[in-house]
Amino acid sequence: MLKQLLKRTFVYTWYDYVRTIVRNTYYKLTPTKVVIDKEYLKVFGRSMNWEHPRDLNEKINWLKLNSDTSRWTELADKYAVRDYVKAKGFEDILVPLYGKWDTPPYQSHNQRFTESICS
């Protein structure tokens, strides 16, 4: 009840604003490794093993700090990675591509079906 009442007041809005500024300043000024370790501890309840990462989350966080992440976006895209694989000379291992769509081909069908039900 009190929290709902405070949400409508200037004090709560001001508190939320200051809390956001403090949090953003903390993340900007604190070294990345410390921030990752704190978040990992909060989520998993144990400290991260930086020397010998074991699970997938530890390995991804280790890679964030110790490798070049500029290509991750390209390599995560199923279609764009094909160009990368071809450039490296491994075109023969690519699975045949049957099509590429910007929107799923079934989207217009679903839209017509939804319109017929709703009208």
PyRosetta script that sets phi, psi and omega in degrees:
from pyrosetta import init, pose_from_sequence

init()
pose = pose_from_sequence("MLKQLLKRTFVYTWYDYVRTIVRNTYYKLTPTKVVIDKEYLKVFGRSMNWEHPRDLNEKINWLKLNSDTSRWTELADKYAVRDYVKAKGFEDILVPLYGKWDTPPYQSHNQRFTESICS")
pose.set_psi(1, -49.2)
pose.set_omega(1, -178.9)
pose.set_phi(2, -65.2)
pose.set_psi(2, -39.4)
pose.set_omega(2, 179.8)
pose.set_phi(3, -64.0)
pose.set_psi(3, -40.3)
pose.set_omega(3, 178.0)
pose.set_phi(4, -65.0)
pose.set_psi(4, -37.2)
pose.set_omega(4, 178.2)
pose.set_phi(5, -67.9)
pose.set_psi(5, -40.8)
pose.set_omega(5, -179.5)
pose.set_phi(6, -69.3)
pose.set_psi(6, -28.7)
pose.set_omega(6, 179.5)
pose.set_phi(7, -60.1)
pose.set_psi(7, -28.5)
pose.set_omega(7, -178.3)
pose.set_phi(8, -86.4)
pose.set_psi(8, -7.4)
pose.set_omega(8, -175.7)
pose.set_phi(9, -95.9)
pose.set_psi(9, 163.5)
pose.set_omega(9, 178.1)
pose.set_phi(10, -66.8)
pose.set_psi(10, -34.4)
pose.set_omega(10, -176.6)
pose.set_phi(11, -62.0)
pose.set_psi(11, -46.1)
pose.set_omega(11, -179.5)
pose.set_phi(12, -64.8)
pose.set_psi(12, -42.1)
pose.set_omega(12, 178.3)
pose.set_phi(13, -62.5)
pose.set_psi(13, -43.4)
pose.set_omega(13, 178.2)
pose.set_phi(14, -63.3)
pose.set_psi(14, -42.7)
pose.set_omega(14, 178.1)
pose.set_phi(15, -60.5)
pose.set_psi(15, -44.4)
pose.set_omega(15, 179.2)
pose.set_phi(16, -63.0)
pose.set_psi(16, -40.9)
pose.set_omega(16, 179.1)
pose.set_phi(17, -63.4)
pose.set_psi(17, -47.0)
pose.set_omega(17, 179.9)
pose.set_phi(18, -65.4)
pose.set_psi(18, -41.1)
pose.set_omega(18, 179.4)
pose.set_phi(19, -61.4)
pose.set_psi(19, -39.8)
pose.set_omega(19, 178.4)
pose.set_phi(20, -65.1)
pose.set_psi(20, -42.9)
pose.set_omega(20, 178.9)
pose.set_phi(21, -63.3)
pose.set_psi(21, -44.4)
pose.set_omega(21, 179.8)
pose.set_phi(22, -63.2)
pose.set_psi(22, -43.3)
pose.set_omega(22, -180.0)
pose.set_phi(23, -63.8)
pose.set_psi(23, -45.1)
pose.set_omega(23, 179.4)
pose.set_phi(24, -64.7)
pose.set_psi(24, -39.4)
pose.set_omega(24, 178.0)
pose.set_phi(25, -64.9)
pose.set_psi(25, -41.0)
pose.set_omega(25, 178.2)
pose.set_phi(26, -59.1)
pose.set_psi(26, -46.6)
pose.set_omega(26, -177.7)
pose.set_phi(27, -68.6)
pose.set_psi(27, -28.5)
pose.set_omega(27, 178.8)
pose.set_phi(28, -77.3)
pose.set_psi(28, -35.2)
pose.set_omega(28, -174.9)
pose.set_phi(29, -90.4)
pose.set_psi(29, -22.8)
pose.set_omega(29, -177.8)
pose.set_phi(30, -85.0)
pose.set_psi(30, 139.1)
pose.set_omega(30, 177.0)
pose.set_phi(31, -58.2)
pose.set_psi(31, 145.2)
pose.set_omega(31, -175.3)
pose.set_phi(32, -57.3)
pose.set_psi(32, -40.2)
pose.set_omega(32, -178.5)
pose.set_phi(33, -61.8)
pose.set_psi(33, -39.8)
pose.set_omega(33, -179.9)
pose.set_phi(34, -67.8)
pose.set_psi(34, -41.5)
pose.set_omega(34, 179.4)
pose.set_phi(35, -63.8)
pose.set_psi(35, -45.6)
pose.set_omega(35, 179.2)
pose.set_phi(36, -61.9)
pose.set_psi(36, -42.7)
pose.set_omega(36, -179.5)
pose.set_phi(37, -63.8)
pose.set_psi(37, -40.9)
pose.set_omega(37, 179.9)
pose.set_phi(38, -65.7)
pose.set_psi(38, -44.5)
pose.set_omega(38, 179.2)
pose.set_phi(39, -65.1)
pose.set_psi(39, -40.0)
pose.set_omega(39, 178.8)
pose.set_phi(40, -63.1)
pose.set_psi(40, -42.4)
pose.set_omega(40, 178.5)
pose.set_phi(41, -63.9)
pose.set_psi(41, -39.2)
pose.set_omega(41, -179.9)
pose.set_phi(42, -65.9)
pose.set_psi(42, -40.6)
pose.set_omega(42, -175.9)
pose.set_phi(43, -79.9)
pose.set_psi(43, -46.1)
pose.set_omega(43, -171.9)
pose.set_phi(44, -101.4)
pose.set_psi(44, -10.5)
pose.set_omega(44, 176.9)
pose.set_phi(45, 76.1)
pose.set_psi(45, 13.6)
pose.set_omega(45, 176.3)
pose.set_phi(46, -147.8)
pose.set_psi(46, 157.7)
pose.set_omega(46, -178.7)
pose.set_phi(47, -76.5)
pose.set_psi(47, 152.0)
pose.set_omega(47, -179.8)
pose.set_phi(48, -74.4)
pose.set_psi(48, 143.3)
pose.set_omega(48, 177.0)
pose.set_phi(49, -93.8)
pose.set_psi(49, 97.0)
pose.set_omega(49, -176.6)
pose.set_phi(50, -76.5)
pose.set_psi(50, -27.7)
pose.set_omega(50, -177.7)
pose.set_phi(51, -74.7)
pose.set_psi(51, -45.0)
pose.set_omega(51, -178.4)
pose.set_phi(52, -135.7)
pose.set_psi(52, 79.9)
pose.set_omega(52, -179.8)
pose.set_phi(53, -63.4)
pose.set_psi(53, 135.1)
pose.set_omega(53, -175.4)
pose.set_phi(54, -107.2)
pose.set_psi(54, -53.9)
pose.set_omega(54, -176.4)
pose.set_phi(55, -90.2)
pose.set_psi(55, 172.8)
pose.set_omega(55, -174.2)
pose.set_phi(56, -60.2)
pose.set_psi(56, -41.9)
pose.set_omega(56, -179.0)
pose.set_phi(57, -63.2)
pose.set_psi(57, -41.7)
pose.set_omega(57, 177.8)
pose.set_phi(58, -64.1)
pose.set_psi(58, -40.6)
pose.set_omega(58, -178.8)
pose.set_phi(59, -67.9)
pose.set_psi(59, -39.6)
pose.set_omega(59, 178.2)
pose.set_phi(60, -65.1)
pose.set_psi(60, -44.0)
pose.set_omega(60, 178.3)
pose.set_phi(61, -64.8)
pose.set_psi(61, -37.1)
pose.set_omega(61, 177.1)
pose.set_phi(62, -64.7)
pose.set_psi(62, -41.8)
pose.set_omega(62, 179.1)
pose.set_phi(63, -66.0)
pose.set_psi(63, -32.8)
pose.set_omega(63, 177.5)
pose.set_phi(64, -56.9)
pose.set_psi(64, -36.6)
pose.set_omega(64, -176.8)
pose.set_phi(65, -93.5)
pose.set_psi(65, -26.3)
pose.set_omega(65, -170.4)
pose.set_phi(66, -114.1)
pose.set_psi(66, 11.4)
pose.set_omega(66, 179.0)
pose.set_phi(67, -143.7)
pose.set_psi(67, 173.0)
pose.set_omega(67, 178.4)
pose.set_phi(68, -84.6)
pose.set_psi(68, 115.2)
pose.set_omega(68, -177.0)
pose.set_phi(69, -99.0)
pose.set_psi(69, 8.2)
pose.set_omega(69, -176.0)
pose.set_phi(70, -68.5)
pose.set_psi(70, -25.2)
pose.set_omega(70, -178.8)
pose.set_phi(71, -93.4)
pose.set_psi(71, -4.3)
pose.set_omega(71, -174.6)
pose.set_phi(72, -58.8)
pose.set_psi(72, -38.8)
pose.set_omega(72, -179.3)
pose.set_phi(73, -64.8)
pose.set_psi(73, -44.6)
pose.set_omega(73, 179.8)
pose.set_phi(74, -65.8)
pose.set_psi(74, -41.4)
pose.set_omega(74, -176.6)
pose.set_phi(75, -75.0)
pose.set_psi(75, -19.0)
pose.set_omega(75, 177.9)
pose.set_phi(76, -83.6)
pose.set_psi(76, -17.3)
pose.set_omega(76, 179.7)
pose.set_phi(77, -82.6)
pose.set_psi(77, 120.3)
pose.set_omega(77, -174.9)
pose.set_phi(78, -60.7)
pose.set_psi(78, -33.3)
pose.set_omega(78, -178.7)
pose.set_phi(79, -84.8)
pose.set_psi(79, -42.5)
pose.set_omega(79, -177.5)
pose.set_phi(80, -68.7)
pose.set_psi(80, -28.3)
pose.set_omega(80, -178.8)
pose.set_phi(81, -69.0)
pose.set_psi(81, -22.0)
pose.set_omega(81, 178.5)
pose.set_phi(82, -61.8)
pose.set_psi(82, -40.7)
pose.set_omega(82, 177.8)
pose.set_phi(83, -63.8)
pose.set_psi(83, -39.2)
pose.set_omega(83, 179.1)
pose.set_phi(84, -64.4)
pose.set_psi(84, -43.7)
pose.set_omega(84, -179.8)
pose.set_phi(85, -65.1)
pose.set_psi(85, -41.2)
pose.set_omega(85, 177.4)
pose.set_phi(86, -62.7)
pose.set_psi(86, -41.5)
pose.set_omega(86, -179.3)
pose.set_phi(87, -64.8)
pose.set_psi(87, -28.8)
pose.set_omega(87, 178.9)
pose.set_phi(88, -84.2)
pose.set_psi(88, -4.5)
pose.set_omega(88, 175.6)
pose.set_phi(89, 91.1)
pose.set_psi(89, 18.2)
pose.set_omega(89, -178.9)
pose.set_phi(90, -113.3)
pose.set_psi(90, 37.3)
pose.set_omega(90, -178.5)
pose.set_phi(91, -62.4)
pose.set_psi(91, -28.4)
pose.set_omega(91, -176.8)
pose.set_phi(92, -69.3)
pose.set_psi(92, -17.8)
pose.set_omega(92, -178.9)
pose.set_phi(93, -94.0)
pose.set_psi(93, -3.7)
pose.set_omega(93, -179.4)
pose.set_phi(94, -73.2)
pose.set_psi(94, 140.6)
pose.set_omega(94, 175.7)
pose.set_phi(95, -73.8)
pose.set_psi(95, 141.4)
pose.set_omega(95, 179.5)
pose.set_phi(96, -57.2)
pose.set_psi(96, 141.4)
pose.set_omega(96, -179.6)
pose.set_phi(97, -96.8)
pose.set_psi(97, 122.2)
pose.set_omega(97, -177.6)
pose.set_phi(98, -93.1)
pose.set_psi(98, -18.1)
pose.set_omega(98, 178.9)
pose.set_phi(99, 172.6)
pose.set_psi(99, 161.0)
pose.set_omega(99, 176.2)
pose.set_phi(100, -137.3)
pose.set_psi(100, 127.0)
pose.set_omega(100, -178.7)
pose.set_phi(101, -124.9)
pose.set_psi(101, 140.8)
pose.set_omega(101, 173.3)
pose.set_phi(102, -76.5)
pose.set_psi(102, -35.7)
pose.set_omega(102, 173.3)
pose.set_phi(103, -124.1)
pose.set_psi(103, 148.1)
pose.set_omega(103, -179.9)
pose.set_phi(104, -59.9)
pose.set_psi(104, 142.0)
pose.set_omega(104, -178.1)
pose.set_phi(105, -66.0)
pose.set_psi(105, -21.8)
pose.set_omega(105, -178.7)
pose.set_phi(106, -87.1)
pose.set_psi(106, -4.6)
pose.set_omega(106, -176.3)
pose.set_phi(107, -64.4)
pose.set_psi(107, -44.3)
pose.set_omega(107, -179.5)
pose.set_phi(108, -66.2)
pose.set_psi(108, -35.2)
pose.set_omega(108, 178.2)
pose.set_phi(109, -64.6)
pose.set_psi(109, -45.3)
pose.set_omega(109, 178.6)
pose.set_phi(110, -63.5)
pose.set_psi(110, -36.8)
pose.set_omega(110, -179.6)
pose.set_phi(111, -65.8)
pose.set_psi(111, -42.4)
pose.set_omega(111, 177.5)
pose.set_phi(112, -64.4)
pose.set_psi(112, -39.0)
pose.set_omega(112, 179.7)
pose.set_phi(113, -63.9)
pose.set_psi(113, -43.9)
pose.set_omega(113, 179.8)
pose.set_phi(114, -64.4)
pose.set_psi(114, -41.1)
pose.set_omega(114, 179.1)
pose.set_phi(115, -64.2)
pose.set_psi(115, -37.1)
pose.set_omega(115, -179.0)
pose.set_phi(116, -69.7)
pose.set_psi(116, -31.3)
pose.set_omega(116, 179.9)
pose.set_phi(117, -76.6)
pose.set_psi(117, -43.0)
pose.set_omega(117, -174.5)
pose.set_phi(118, -76.4)
pose.set_psi(118, -20.0)
pose.set_omega(118, -176.8)
pose.set_phi(119, -98.3)
pose.dump_pdb("model.pdb")
